[in-house]
Amino acid sequence: MKQHEDFFQMVFDVVRLIPKGRVTNYGAIAKYLGAARSSRMVGWAMNASHAQKKKVPAHRVVNRNGELTGKHHFATPFLMQELLEKEGVVVKNDKIKDFNKYFWDPTKELEL
């Protein structure tokens, strides 16, 4: 269980570094952490992020196509979109418009 908790904590640490107005996806975080095949586990971490004392901006993590697949884990089904739009990210039909424009790749943005 400890290893699982450590991975989640590493995910939270990366997500906290995503700048406002930018987004990344589960796979990019997994790849950055050296666990490229663990994107689903990154999703589980995002589901658990709401219980963290130090805020985790989980709304900035979407699927590989820019879709708001995690929106059901927020207080309301529209909160994820509202938080992104407040930061200037354009969302249409539960998908980020011009996804590549907003995409933040931790392997390029952060030093390993």
Order of alpha helices (4+ residues) and beta strands (2+ residues): alpha-beta-alpha-alpha-beta-alpha-beta-beta-alpha-alpha
